[in-house]
Each structure stands twice: as C-alpha cells, then as structure tokens.
Amino acid sequence: MRAAGFKDWGMNQPKNVSFLGLGVMGGAMARHIAKAGHHLTIYNRSPERARRWQLANPGLAVRVAESPAQAAEGADVVLTCVGNDDDLADVVLGPTGVFAGIGRGAVFIDHTTVSARIARQIQVEARDLEVHCVDAPVTGGQAGAENGTLSIMCGGREAAVEAARPIMSAYAKRIVHVGKAGAGQTTKMVNQIAFSGIIATLSEALRFAEAAHLDLDKVYEAISGGASQSWQMDNRWHTMAKDQFDFGFAVDWMRKDLGVALDEGRSLGVSLPVTALIDQFYAEVQTLGGGRQDTSALVRRLPRKKQA
C-alpha cells in the first residue's frame, strides 16, 4: 500500500537514508542500514560521537551532516533515536530541525522512547508537510540492536508503516503496527511496566536463593523451564549473581521511561502502584551510583545476607 504523495521508488532499491542519534542503540541501527546498501547520512548533536562512529566503521561510506535539517535534505527516509521529549522536539521541530529540511513524500521514523503526546504532535506536523511518519520505539536492548534482532512497535497510518518497513527490516526481526499515532509509544510503556516488574521480582528471588544457601546454577536449571521463566531470567540470572551490570540499557534511561509511563497513567486515570514503587527502587540504585549500569542493577538495592 502506498500513501498519497509517496515517492515513486522501488521498495527494494537503495535509499538515501539519514540517521540522527548515534548512541548505543542508534549507532548499531545505523550500521545495519549502511551494510544493507543504503546511502547513509549521519548526524549527532555531539560531533565527536559521529567521528567516533566513523572510526569504528571504517568500511562504511557515509556523509556527516552539520545539522538535522541538512541531514534531512534529499533524504528518502529520516530516522531519529535521541534522548527524551525535549531532545526530540529540538532535533525534529527546531529551527534547524529535520522538518526544516525534509521533502514532501519522505518517510520519518522515530525510534526514541518518548511520550505519546510528542509523538502525536510530530505526526500532525508531518501530515502538514506531507511526510509519512511512524513512532517506532524498540525493545531488545543493546544486543538486539547489534545483532539486528530488535522488535519494533509502530504507531501511525498503515501506509506509512509499510513504507518504513523495508528500512527497519535491516535491524529488526519483528515489526508490529499497533495502532494510530502515539500507539507505538504507549505500547512501549506497556513493555517497560512489565519488564521492570520482572527485574524487581527476579532480584528478590535471587537474593532469597542466596540467603537460603542454594546452588544458584541448580536453582536456575530447576525453575527456568517453568512458569517463572523469562528472557530476563535466561540472560541476567547468572550475571546478576556475579554483580555484572554492563549490558546496555541504563538505569537512568529506565527511570526516564517509567516516568513517561507514570505520567501517561495519570492522564488516563490508571493507577500504577507497582510501577511507581519500582521507579523509587531504581532511584535508590541511582543513589548508590548505579545510574549508568544496566537495569539488572536493581538487585544492588537488596544487600546480600552476611554469612554466619
């Protein structure tokens, strides 16, 4: 399906693609896009990070833009993966933002986790510019970005999502159109609410097993095939036991995401008492200096029982 005004290109032909935001997730996604044969332009608000990205990917020919607007000029597809609502508004809607340079019929894809409000605002602005817009937060973590196996939840019109799909397929194994503008972001909030709860109970279960002097490897073997099994258990049980917390998605970012979910819950009149409590648990981890550690560092707030 093709939206009215959509550029007349072959869906499988190389595109002019611009990627803005080269952090842990964005940098990996941009790499997959270039390796898929597209003509890539990159931009990062910190020019040094863009230079480091180039040095780390010497075999990839890319153009470096000096502003978001310059990155968007002549692009068939523009993608963003930045920090929060304010960052996204500046990069997209600011005087030198993406929408100051993007052309009619282009596709705009945002992978930032932000509020549904800013996602809907950007969709309205995109519609006025005749730009096809998708809010498309991701899940799968740093490993998923590096391995090209992310899951993406997309909000927007069906035709826009289908136009974006060939590019996103370069780094995703699952792309789901969940609803209208902003629905991608609210679905990501659902993911973070559920994910944070799993980490919280996994932390307590681990400390309980340690206090009971159980063999943690045997405990994992016994319970990981049953009702308590989860991705977090399979991938973080052993590393949490070893105090290893360097796996990408940081506590600081989890608190940002939970804050967005709690705000949305208030606007919907939905009570999220467990999520609010876990958000405070993560605040304790920040106080312990764990803000840049990954989310499994939640276990740090539960001290190990001293051996008798």
C-alpha positions as CSV (number, residue, x, y, z in Angstrom):
1,M,0.0,0.0,0.0
2,R,1.3,3.5,-0.9
3,A,0.2,6.7,0.7
4,A,-0.8,9.6,-1.5
5,G,2.2,11.6,-2.5
6,F,4.6,8.8,-1.5
7,K,7.9,8.9,-3.5
8,D,7.8,6.7,-6.6
9,W,10.6,4.4,-5.8
10,G,11.2,0.6,-5.9
11,M,10.7,-0.7,-2.4
12,N,13.9,-2.9,-2.7
13,Q,16.1,-0.2,-4.2
14,P,18.8,1.6,-2.2
15,K,17.5,4.7,-0.5
16,N,19.0,8.0,0.7
17,V,18.7,7.4,4.5
18,S,19.7,9.8,7.3
19,F,20.1,8.6,10.9
20,L,20.2,11.1,13.8
21,G,21.4,9.9,17.2
22,L,24.4,7.5,17.3
23,G,24.2,6.2,20.9
24,V,24.3,2.5,21.9
25,M,21.1,1.7,20.0
26,G,21.2,4.3,17.2
27,G,24.8,3.6,16.3
28,A,24.1,-0.1,15.8
29,M,20.9,0.5,13.8
30,A,22.7,3.0,11.5
31,R,25.4,0.4,10.9
32,H,22.9,-2.2,9.7
33,I,21.3,0.4,7.4
34,A,24.6,1.1,5.7
35,K,25.5,-2.5,5.4
36,A,22.2,-3.1,3.7
37,G,23.4,-1.0,0.9
38,H,21.6,2.3,1.5
39,H,23.2,5.7,1.1
40,L,23.7,6.8,4.7
41,T,24.0,10.3,6.2
42,I,24.6,10.5,9.9
43,Y,24.2,13.3,12.5
44,N,24.8,13.5,16.2
45,R,24.4,16.5,18.4
46,S,27.9,15.8,19.7
47,P,30.1,15.8,16.6
48,E,32.7,13.8,18.4
49,R,30.4,10.9,18.7
50,A,29.8,11.0,14.9
51,R,33.6,11.0,14.4
52,R,34.0,8.0,16.7
53,W,31.2,6.2,14.9
54,Q,33.1,6.7,11.6
55,L,36.4,5.5,13.1
56,A,34.6,2.4,14.4
57,N,33.1,1.6,11.0
58,P,36.0,2.3,8.5
59,G,34.5,0.3,5.7
60,L,31.2,2.2,5.5
61,A,31.0,5.2,3.3
62,V,28.8,7.8,5.0
63,R,28.1,11.5,4.8
64,V,28.2,13.6,8.0
65,A,25.6,16.4,8.3
66,E,26.2,19.5,10.3
67,S,22.5,19.9,11.3
68,P,19.3,17.9,11.4
69,A,17.9,20.0,8.6
70,Q,21.0,19.3,6.4
71,A,20.7,15.6,7.2
72,A,17.1,15.6,6.0
73,E,17.7,17.4,2.7
74,G,17.3,15.0,-0.1
75,A,16.6,12.0,2.2
76,D,14.1,9.4,1.3
77,V,14.0,8.2,4.9
78,V,15.0,10.0,8.1
79,L,15.3,8.2,11.4
80,T,15.9,9.6,14.9
81,C,17.0,7.9,18.1
82,V,17.7,10.6,20.7
83,G,17.1,11.0,24.5
84,N,13.8,12.4,25.6
85,D,10.8,14.6,24.6
86,D,12.8,17.9,24.6
87,D,15.7,16.4,22.6
88,L,13.3,15.0,20.0
89,A,11.4,18.3,19.7
90,D,14.7,20.2,19.2
91,V,16.1,17.8,16.6
92,V,12.8,17.5,14.7
93,L,10.8,20.6,15.2
94,G,13.5,23.2,16.0
95,P,14.6,25.9,13.5
96,T,17.4,23.7,12.1
97,G,15.4,20.5,12.8
98,V,14.6,17.6,10.5
99,F,11.3,19.2,9.4
100,A,13.1,22.3,8.2
101,G,14.8,20.3,5.6
102,I,12.7,17.2,4.8
103,G,11.0,16.9,1.5
104,R,7.4,16.1,0.6
105,G,6.8,12.3,0.4
106,A,9.7,11.3,2.6
107,V,9.4,8.9,5.5
108,F,10.2,9.9,9.1
109,I,10.7,7.2,11.7
110,D,11.3,7.9,15.3
111,H,12.9,5.2,17.5
112,T,13.2,7.4,20.6
113,T,11.2,6.3,23.7
114,V,9.1,9.4,24.5
115,S,5.6,10.5,25.5
116,A,2.7,9.7,23.3
117,R,1.9,13.5,23.3
118,I,5.1,14.5,21.5
119,A,4.6,11.5,19.1
120,R,1.2,12.8,18.2
121,Q,2.4,16.4,17.8
122,I,5.1,15.3,15.4
123,Q,2.6,13.3,13.4
124,V,0.4,16.4,13.0
125,E,3.4,18.4,11.8
126,A,4.4,15.6,9.4
127,R,0.9,15.4,7.9
128,D,1.0,19.2,7.2
129,L,4.4,18.7,5.4
130,E,3.0,15.6,3.5
131,V,5.7,13.5,5.3
132,H,4.9,9.9,6.2
133,C,5.5,9.5,9.9
134,V,5.9,6.5,12.3
135,D,6.5,6.5,16.0
136,A,8.5,3.3,16.4
137,P,10.1,2.6,19.8
138,V,12.1,-0.6,20.0
139,T,12.8,-3.3,22.5
140,G,15.6,-5.9,22.6
141,G,18.4,-3.9,24.1
142,Q,21.9,-3.4,23.0
143,A,22.3,-7.0,22.0
144,G,19.2,-6.8,19.8
145,A,20.5,-3.6,18.1
146,E,23.9,-5.1,17.4
147,N,22.5,-8.4,16.2
148,G,19.8,-6.8,14.1
149,T,17.0,-8.6,16.0
150,L,15.1,-5.8,17.6
151,S,11.3,-5.8,18.0
152,I,9.6,-2.6,16.9
153,M,6.1,-1.3,17.9
154,C,4.8,1.2,15.3
155,G,2.2,3.9,15.6
156,G,0.9,5.7,12.5
157,R,-1.0,5.1,9.3
158,E,-0.7,1.7,7.8
159,A,0.7,3.1,4.5
160,A,3.5,4.9,6.4
161,V,4.4,1.8,8.4
162,E,4.6,-0.3,5.3
163,A,6.8,2.4,3.6
164,A,9.1,2.3,6.7
165,R,9.2,-1.5,7.0
166,P,12.0,-2.2,4.3
167,I,14.4,0.1,6.2
168,M,13.5,-1.2,9.7
169,S,13.9,-4.8,8.5
170,A,17.6,-4.2,8.3
171,Y,17.8,-4.3,12.1
172,A,14.6,-5.9,13.3
173,K,13.2,-9.4,13.5
174,R,9.7,-8.2,14.5
175,I,7.8,-5.1,13.3
176,V,4.2,-4.7,14.5
177,H,1.8,-2.0,13.6
178,V,0.0,-1.5,16.9
179,G,-2.3,1.5,16.0
180,K,-2.6,5.1,15.2
181,A,-0.2,7.9,16.0
182,G,1.3,7.6,19.5
183,A,0.3,3.9,19.9
184,G,3.8,2.8,19.4
185,Q,4.9,4.9,22.4
186,T,2.0,3.7,24.6
187,T,2.9,0.1,23.7
188,K,6.5,0.7,24.7
189,M,5.1,2.0,28.1
190,V,3.3,-1.4,28.5
191,N,6.6,-3.1,27.8
192,Q,8.5,-1.1,30.3
193,I,5.9,-1.6,33.0
194,A,6.0,-5.4,32.5
195,F,9.8,-5.5,32.1
196,S,10.6,-3.5,35.3
197,G,8.3,-5.8,37.3
198,I,10.1,-8.9,36.1
199,I,13.5,-7.4,37.1
200,A,12.2,-6.4,40.5
201,T,10.9,-9.9,41.4
202,L,13.9,-11.6,39.8
203,S,16.2,-9.5,42.1
204,E,14.2,-10.6,45.2
205,A,14.2,-14.3,44.0
206,L,18.0,-14.2,43.5
207,R,18.7,-12.8,47.0
208,F,16.3,-15.2,48.6
209,A,18.1,-18.2,46.9
210,E,21.4,-16.8,48.1
211,A,20.2,-16.4,51.7
212,A,18.9,-20.0,51.6
213,H,22.4,-21.2,50.6
214,L,21.1,-22.7,47.4
215,D,23.2,-23.6,44.4
216,L,22.2,-20.8,42.0
217,D,23.1,-22.8,38.9
218,K,20.8,-25.6,40.1
219,V,18.1,-23.2,41.0
220,Y,18.2,-21.7,37.5
221,E,18.1,-25.2,36.0
222,A,15.1,-26.2,38.1
223,I,12.9,-23.1,37.6
224,S,13.9,-21.8,34.2
225,G,11.7,-24.3,32.3
226,G,8.6,-23.5,34.3
227,A,6.2,-20.7,34.9
228,S,8.8,-18.2,36.1
229,Q,10.9,-18.4,33.0
230,S,11.6,-15.1,31.2
231,W,14.1,-13.5,28.9
232,Q,15.5,-11.7,31.9
233,M,16.0,-14.9,33.9
234,D,17.7,-16.6,31.0
235,N,20.0,-13.7,30.3
236,R,20.5,-12.0,33.7
237,W,20.2,-14.5,36.5
238,H,23.9,-15.5,36.3
239,T,25.3,-12.0,35.6
240,M,23.2,-10.5,38.5
241,A,24.7,-13.2,40.8
242,K,28.2,-12.1,39.7
243,D,27.4,-8.3,40.1
244,Q,27.9,-7.8,36.4
245,F,25.8,-4.9,35.2
246,D,27.3,-3.7,31.9
247,F,24.7,-4.8,29.4
248,G,23.4,-1.6,27.7
249,F,20.1,-0.2,28.8
250,A,20.9,2.0,31.8
251,V,19.0,2.7,35.0
252,D,18.9,6.4,34.2
253,W,17.0,5.6,31.0
254,M,14.7,3.2,32.7
255,R,13.7,5.9,35.2
256,K,13.0,8.2,32.2
257,D,10.8,5.6,30.6
258,L,9.0,4.8,33.9
259,G,8.4,8.5,34.4
260,V,6.8,8.7,30.9
261,A,4.6,5.7,31.7
262,L,3.5,7.1,35.1
263,D,2.6,10.5,33.5
264,E,0.6,8.7,30.9
265,G,-1.1,6.6,33.5
266,R,-2.2,9.7,35.4
267,S,-3.6,11.2,32.2
268,L,-5.5,8.0,31.6
269,G,-6.7,7.8,35.2
270,V,-5.0,4.4,35.6
271,S,-3.3,3.5,38.9
272,L,0.2,2.1,38.6
273,P,1.2,1.5,42.2
274,V,3.8,-1.3,41.5
275,T,5.4,0.7,38.7
276,A,5.7,3.8,41.0
277,L,7.3,1.6,43.7
278,I,9.8,0.1,41.2
279,D,10.6,3.6,40.0
280,Q,11.6,4.5,43.5
281,F,13.7,1.3,43.8
282,Y,15.6,2.5,40.7
283,A,16.1,5.9,42.4
284,E,17.8,4.0,45.2
285,V,20.2,2.4,42.7
286,Q,21.0,5.8,41.3
287,T,21.8,7.0,44.8
288,L,24.2,4.0,45.0
289,G,26.0,5.3,41.9
290,G,24.4,2.8,39.5
291,G,22.7,5.2,37.1
292,R,24.8,4.1,34.1
293,Q,24.6,0.4,35.0
294,D,22.1,-1.7,33.2
295,T,18.6,-2.3,34.6
296,S,19.5,-5.6,36.2
297,A,21.5,-3.5,38.8
298,L,18.2,-3.2,40.6
299,V,19.4,-6.2,42.7
300,R,22.0,-3.9,44.2
301,R,19.4,-2.3,46.5
302,L,19.0,-5.6,48.2
303,P,22.1,-6.3,50.3
304,R,23.4,-9.8,50.5
305,K,22.8,-11.6,53.8
306,K,26.1,-11.9,55.7
307,Q,27.3,-15.4,56.1
308,A,27.2,-16.7,59.7
